Amino acid sequence: MGYEEIRLKQNRLSLFLEVLKNARKEIELNCNIRKSKDTVYDSYRFPFSYASFKSIIKSYIIHFLIQLFDSEKGLKKLRNLIKKTERKTNFYSESYTLLKMQKPALVFCTNQRISLAIAPLLAAQDLKIPTGTFIFSWDNLPKGTMVVETDFYFVWSSHMKKELLYYYPYINENQIIVTGTPQFENHFQKDNIIDKEIFFKQNGLDSSKKYICYSGDDITTSPYDPNYLLDVIKAVRVLNKKGIQLGVIFRRCPVDFSDRFDSILEENKDIVTAIIPNWVKVGEEWNTILPTKDDFILQLNIIAHTELVVNLGSSMVFDYAAHKKPCAYMNYNPVTSDSLSAVDKIYNYIHFRSMPDDAVVWLNSPYEIADKIELMLGDKCENVVEKAQEWFEKINQHPAEEASERIWEAIDKICRKEIC
């Protein structure tokens, strides 16, 4: 964009910080269970690794820290230990020196989950520079993934503000700013929608067909996503025999680089067309794979030129709600159930408890997909679209297209010390 940029030196996460961070998450989840008397928080845990000597040592240290600090008071001590540890690092010293020299009006962190952000944020706070962070996703707060502590917290909605106050009682209400998230703004930039014939030609689509979108999930959330895609393809074949003439656009999860869909895509070219997300990989971790402006336009046009979306519990329901189009959620286990694939676990996550009844069409078995897609194509889902819009307005501050403007207004007020 032409702005001057100063980059901090690339640093690796220290082993000790990683251990402290993981222990903090486990203790937060324990505290949430005790506070809510709800064991759903156990489903946010990942199994400890014992695959190597190093991982065994890490796991035992984490277990020891959990036993040592497993209470609200202990959690506070652990948070302070993380800060004390990070203030002793070279990265903290480098950040402190740079910030002292540059004197920024604000240090803003766009993802509350990044452990490497702790040191520069602490340096800023020690220099009396205001700090802020943005809550990265709609499902983050119940998971115990908050690792940074800042002066201000930018959240998607009043609903998320309540969550933040519930899970992190050390945060005061006046520290929280409701802005919405910029990720949905592209849907209101109608000038970026290109002509259907041009879009179809660019992506090798058949202009005689209507298309539905299958939106993929990451491999952890949906390890059997290829099975779901294949079931949708089979349902489309049934509908095509009835003369409806449908195709499927497959948009994979942008951080999924696996080959698990390749054989299905190759064997069903007459039905499904993959349109690859236009993201760039700037680092090795999943959170360093970032969307481009071109991808926002691509996603906008996929939605504009498809009738509906099918997926397993994705926030794409809101992207389609912005276009007044319905979403169908997969709601069955395609293979023998295990802890990773069980849909009852997925839809019991806290963030789905905000969903109104009938905000999506539920696909409860592969045998009903064809009938329900046909129903969705027949303009008989007005109530579903209305409920999805209601959910969207609860999850994300509206007007949704003004999120960036609200963020900049808040940043300006912080810099002017109108908010403190």
N, C-alpha and C positions, 0 to 999 in steps of 0.2 A: 504493500500500500504506500510505500515511499517514506515511511516514518523511520527515524533513527532507532537503531536497536543495539542494546548492549547485552551480551549473553553471559550468564554465569558459566563458569567452567563445569563441564559435565562431571557429575559425581556418581559413585556407586553407593547403594544403600548398604550401610554397615551391618554386619551380622548381629551386633548387639541391638541396634535399633529395630531390625526386623523381628527379633525375638520379643522385644518390649512391645512393639506394635501388635503382634499376634496375641500376646498375653492380654493386652488391653482389650482387644476385641472379644476374647473369650470371657473376660470378666464382665464386660458390658452386657453381653448376652445373658450371663448368669444373673446379673442385677435386673435385667428386663424381665426375666422369668419370675424372679421373686416378687418384683413390683406388680406385675400384671397377672401372676398366677396362670400364665399361658405358656405352654411348652413349644409353641410354634417357633420360638427363637432358636431352638435347637436345630431347626432345618437350615439356618444360615451358617452353620459350622462346616468347615472342611475337615476331612480326616487328617490326623497327624501322620507325617511321613516317617517311616523307619527303613527306607530303602538303602541308605548309606550311613556310614559312621557319622558323618557331619549332620545328616538329618536326624539321626537318633539323638545326638547331643542336643541339637536345637529343640527337639520335641520334649526331652526331659527337662531342659531349662524352662521352657514355657510352662510345663506342668508344675514345676516348683514355684514359679512366679504366680501362677493362678492360686495355688494353695496359700501363698504368702499374702496376697493382696485381694482376695476374693470377698470384697465388701465395698460399699459406697465410699467409706473412708480410705480403704486400701486402694481403690481406683484413683482417688485423688492423689495419693502418694505416688502411684505409678505414673500418672500424668506428669507430676512434678519431676520424677526421676528421668522421664523422657526429655523434658526440657533441660534439666541439668546436664544430661549426657550430651545433648546436641550443642549446648553452649561451649563445650570443650573441643568441638571438632574444628578442623581446618576450614571446612565449608562455612561454618558460622563466622569465623574470623574473616574469610574472604568476602562474605556477604556484608558483614558489618562495615568493612573498609570501603567497599564499593558504594553502599547506600549512604554512608557518611559523606562521601565525596560527591555523589550525584544529587543528594537531597530530594528524592521524589516526594510528591505530595501524598501519595498513597501506594501501598504495595498490595496488589490484588491477585489472589490465587483462584484460578478458574475451576479447581477440582479439590474438594475437601479430603480426598482419599490419598493424596500424594505425600508419602513420608519425606521425600527429599525437600518438600516445601517447608518443613518445620524450621530448619535452621535459618533461612532468609527471613521468614516471618518473625522469628524470635529476635533476629538482629534488628529488624525494623521497629519492633515494639520497644526494644531496649534503647533505640534512638528516638523514641517518641513519635515515630512515623505511623499514621493510621494504617490498619491492615483490614482486609476484607477477603471473604471467600464465597464462592458460589456452590450451592449444593448441586452436585453433578447430575443426578438422575432421580426420577420419581420414586424409586424403591430403595434409596441408599440409607435413609436414617434408621430404619429398624434393624439393619444388618450389623450395626456396630462398626461402621467403616470410617467414622470421623477420626482423622488423625491430626488435623491442624486445629489450632485455636486462635481466633482472630478477634478484632474489635467489632467487626460487622459481618453479618451472614445474609447473603442474598438468596432468597428462596422462591420457588415457583408459585406459591399460593398461600392463602390463609390456612388451608389444610396442612400444608407442609410446615408452616410457622408453628402450629399447635403441636405437630410431631416433634419439631426441634426443641420446643420448651419441655415436652414430656420426657424425651430421651436424654436431654442434656440440661438438667435443671440449674447448672451453674451459669447458663446463658440467660441474660436478662431480655425482656421483651423489647426494650428500646434498641437492642443490638441487631434486631432482625428486620430486614427490609424485604417486602413482598414486591417482586418485579415481574414474575413470569419468566419463561425460558425462551431464548432466541431461536431455539431449534425448530419452532413451528412457523416462524415468520415468513419463510419462503412460500408457504401455501397461499399467502395473500398478495403475492407479487405476480398478479395475473399476466402482466406484460411478458413474463418469461415462459408462458405456455406457448409452445410452437404448434403449428398446424398439424392435425392428426396424420394427414398423408405424408408429411415430411418426417414426423416422428416414426411412423411405421416403416418408412423406407430406410431411415438411418439405422434402425435396429432389426431389420429383416423380418418384420411382422407382416401378417397376411391381412390386407385391408378388408377382406370379406368376412373376417371374424371379429367378434367381441372378445375382449381379454379380461381375465381375472388375474390378480397378483397373488403369488405365494411368497410371503416374506419370511426368510429363514431366521432361525435363532442361532446363538452360539452353541458350540458343541457341549458345553457343560450344562446349560439349561435344557437343551433338547438333543440328547445324543442320538435319538432315532428320528431326527428331522427328515432324512431321506425317505423313511417309511411313510411319513405323513405326505410328503410331496408326491410319492408314487400313488398313494390312495386318492389324492386330488386329481391326478392325471387319469386314473381309471374312471373316476366319476365324470370327468369331462368327456371321456370317450363314450360313456353311456348317453350323455346329453347330446353329443354330436350325432349319434345314431338316430336321435329323435328329431334331428334337423335344426338344432339350435346354433351350431357353428361357433364353438368357443376355442380359445387358446389360453395358455398360461404363461405369464411373465414371471420368471423366478428371479427375485432379488435376494441374494444371499446376505447374511449378516456381515457387515463390513469388516469385522475382525475375525472372520472365519476363512482361513486360507487352506482348509483341508480339501482332500480330493473325494470326500465321501458322497458327493452328488454326481460325480462325473459319469458313472455308468448309466444312471437313470436319465441324465440329460442327453447322453449319446443315443440311447435306445428309444427315446421318445421325442425326437426332433420335430416330428409332425405336430406335436401338441405344445411342447414347452420351449420357450426361448429364454435363455439366461441373459440378463442385462447386468453387467458387473458394476457394483458401486465404485464411484470415482474418489477413492480415499487415498491418502499418501502415508507411507510408513516412515516416520522420522526417528524411530528408536526401536528397541527390541520388545518392550512390553506392550500389552494390548492397549493401554491408555495413551500410547504415543502414535497410534494410527488415527489420523485426523481427516475429517471431511474437507473437500475443496468446495469452492463456490460452484464449480461445474456440477458437482454431485447434488447440491441443493436444487439446481435447475433440473437435473436428470430425475431426481426423486419426484419433484413437482409434476413433471410430465408423465411419469409412470402412473401416478395417481390420477391425473387429469384424463388419461386415456385408457383407464381400466374401470371396471364396473364395481369391484369390491376387492377386499383383501382377506386372505386366510392365513392364520399363523397360530403359534402356541403362545398365548399370553403376552404378546408384544405391545409396546406403546404405539405401534403403527395404527392402532385403533383410533388414536387422536389425530394422526395425520389424515386419515380418511374422514374422520368426523369434521375436520376443517373444510372438507370438500362435500360434506353432506352425503357421504357414501358409507355403506355398512361394512362391518368387520365380522368375520366368523372365527371363533376360537376352537382349535382342536381340543377335544375333551375325552379322550380315551387313550389307553396305552397300546401302542401298535405291536408290542411284543410282550413277553412275560415281564411283569412289573418288577422293577428294582428301585433302589433309593434315588437313582438319578432320573428315571423316566416317569415316575408316578405322577400323573396329572393332578391327583388330589393334593399332593404336596405343593405343586406349582401354584394352584389356585387358592391354596390356604395361606399363601404369603400375605403379609400385612397390607401391602399396597392394593391388593385386590378387594380388600374389605371396604374400600371407598366406592366400589362399583355399584351403581343402581341396578335393580333387576332389569333384565332384558336389554342391556346396553350392547350386547353382542349376540350373534346367532351361535348357539352351541352345537358343535358337531360331535355327537356322542358315540358314533360308531362309523366305520368306513362305509357302511351300507346306506346311511342316510345323507351322505355328502351330496350326491347328485340331486336329490329332491330339494334339499335346503338351498343349494346354489341356484336351482331353478326358481325357487321361491324368492330369493334375494334379487334375481334379475327381473322379476315381475312387478317391481315397484310396490311390494307388499311389506316393506320393512321400514316404513316411515317412523313407527314407534321406536324401533331399534336405533335408528339414526338420531332421533330426538333424545333418547336416553344416553347415547354415546356423547352427544353434544353437552348434555347436562353433566356427565362425568368429566368431560374435557374442561368445562368451566370450573369444576371443583378442583381439579388437579393443577390447572394452569391459569394464572391471572388473565382476565380478559379486559380489553381487547387484546387478543394474542399477538397481533401484529405490532404492538407497541412495547414489547418487552425490552428491546435494546434501548429504546428511548427512556424507559423508566430506570434502567440500569445506569445510563449515563447521567440522568438527573440526580440519582442518588450519589453517584461518584462525585459529581460537581458539588453537591451539598456537603459531603464529607470533606472535600478539599477546601471548601470555604468555611469549614467548621460550623456549618449550620446544623449538622448532626454530629453529636459527640457523646 
